[in-house]
C-alpha cells in the first residue's frame, strides 16, 4: 500500500522496543490521531519523544494521504527551530515516529500553565525570531505548514521554540499556488480559510504566525479563541475588531 511503502525498515512481527531500541518512560500527551510518549534510547540513554498511531482508528484519508506526506516533509527538513524526526517504523497496526523531545511541552502550555502569562519582552522577541526563521525556511523549500498555532510550537529545556506537527502540511510549486482544503484551527486560520474559499497556504501561515505573535505578547487571541463561532470570527476580522496592550514596545 501507499502507507507501507513510506516506511523503510518496517516490520509486522517485531515489538516496538526491539525495532527502535527504546523503552517508555512516561506519557506526554494525546491528540486526535494518536499519543505521544517520553522514551529513552537504550544505547545512548538519550530521552526522546515517540508519537504513536493506531492505524485502525485513523481515517483512511489520513492514512493514505496525510501521513505519508507528513513523513516525506519531515525527512526533507533540517532546521534548529523545527523538531527533528529520527526514525519512523510500522509494526502491526501501529505507526511510530521517534523525534526530539520538548521538555516544557508546547507554547500554549507554557503561556497558560508554566509562566501564568508572564513572558518578558526579551524572551518573546527570541521566540518570535525563531518561529519566523522556521517559517521562512519552510517556505523557501516549498512547504506550507497549514496549522500554525501555539500548540504546535514546542519549548525545549533551553527555552528554544521548535515547530512541529506537519500532519496538514503540503508542498507547493510556486508562491502563487492556491489551496482549497480546509486546514488549520479556528482562532488562527486566515479569513479565506474561514470563508471556505481558495487561499495561498504560505500567506495563511503568516496570518497564523501573526496570531501566535499576538498571543505570546498579549496572552489573548486577536479575534476570538479556538472554538469561537466562524461567523463571529469573520465579522471581527473584516472590521479589524481587536485591541492590543501598550505594555510592549
Secondary structure in CASP SS format (residue, H / E / C, confidence):
PFRMAT SS
TARGET T0000
AUTHOR 0000-0000-0000
METHOD secondary structure of the structure
MODEL  1
X C 1.00
X H 1.00
X H 1.00
X H 1.00
X H 1.00
X C 1.00
X C 1.00
X C 1.00
X C 1.00
X C 1.00
X C 1.00
X C 1.00
X C 1.00
X C 1.00
X C 1.00
X H 1.00
X H 1.00
X H 1.00
X H 1.00
X H 1.00
X C 1.00
X E 1.00
X E 1.00
X E 1.00
X E 1.00
X E 1.00
X E 1.00
X E 1.00
X E 1.00
X E 1.00
X C 1.00
X C 1.00
X C 1.00
X E 1.00
X E 1.00
X E 1.00
X E 1.00
X E 1.00
X E 1.00
X E 1.00
X E 1.00
X C 1.00
X C 1.00
X C 1.00
X C 1.00
X C 1.00
X E 1.00
X E 1.00
X E 1.00
X E 1.00
X E 1.00
X E 1.00
X E 1.00
X E 1.00
X H 1.00
X H 1.00
X H 1.00
X C 1.00
X C 1.00
X H 1.00
X H 1.00
X H 1.00
X H 1.00
X H 1.00
X H 1.00
X H 1.00
X H 1.00
X H 1.00
X H 1.00
X H 1.00
X H 1.00
X H 1.00
X H 1.00
X H 1.00
X H 1.00
X H 1.00
X C 1.00
X C 1.00
X C 1.00
X C 1.00
X C 1.00
X E 1.00
X C 1.00
X C 1.00
X E 1.00
X E 1.00
X E 1.00
X E 1.00
X E 1.00
X E 1.00
X E 1.00
X C 1.00
X C 1.00
X E 1.00
X E 1.00
X E 1.00
X E 1.00
X E 1.00
X E 1.00
X C 1.00
X C 1.00
X C 1.00
X C 1.00
X C 1.00
X C 1.00
X E 1.00
X H 1.00
X H 1.00
X H 1.00
X H 1.00
X H 1.00
X H 1.00
X H 1.00
X H 1.00
X C 1.00
X C 1.00
X C 1.00
X C 1.00
X C 1.00
X C 1.00
X H 1.00
X H 1.00
X H 1.00
X H 1.00
X H 1.00
X H 1.00
X H 1.00
X H 1.00
X H 1.00
X H 1.00
X H 1.00
X H 1.00
X H 1.00
X H 1.00
X H 1.00
X H 1.00
X H 1.00
X H 1.00
X H 1.00
X H 1.00
X C 1.00
X C 1.00
X E 1.00
X E 1.00
X C 1.00
X C 1.00
X C 1.00
X C 1.00
X C 1.00
X H 1.00
X H 1.00
X H 1.00
X E 1.00
X E 1.00
X E 1.00
X C 1.00
X C 1.00
X C 1.00
X C 1.00
X C 1.00
X E 1.00
X E 1.00
X E 1.00
X C 1.00
X C 1.00
X C 1.00
X C 1.00
X C 1.00
X C 1.00
X E 1.00
X E 1.00
X C 1.00
X C 1.00
X C 1.00
X C 1.00
X C 1.00
X C 1.00
X C 1.00
X E 1.00
X C 1.00
X C 1.00
X C 1.00
X C 1.00
X C 1.00
X C 1.00
X C 1.00
X C 1.00
X C 1.00
X C 1.00
X C 1.00
X H 1.00
X H 1.00
X H 1.00
X H 1.00
X C 1.00
X C 1.00
X C 1.00
X C 1.00
X E 1.00
X C 1.00
X H 1.00
X H 1.00
X H 1.00
X H 1.00
X H 1.00
X H 1.00
X H 1.00
X H 1.00
X H 1.00
X H 1.00
X H 1.00
X H 1.00
X H 1.00
X H 1.00
X H 1.00
X H 1.00
X H 1.00
X H 1.00
X C 1.00
X C 1.00
X C 1.00
X C 1.00
X C 1.00
X C 1.00
X C 1.00
X C 1.00
X C 1.00
X C 1.00
X C 1.00
X H 1.00
X H 1.00
X H 1.00
X H 1.00
X H 1.00
X H 1.00
X H 1.00
X H 1.00
X H 1.00
X C 1.00
X C 1.00
X C 1.00
X C 1.00
X C 1.00
X C 1.00
X C 1.00
X C 1.00
X C 1.00
X C 1.00
X C 1.00
END
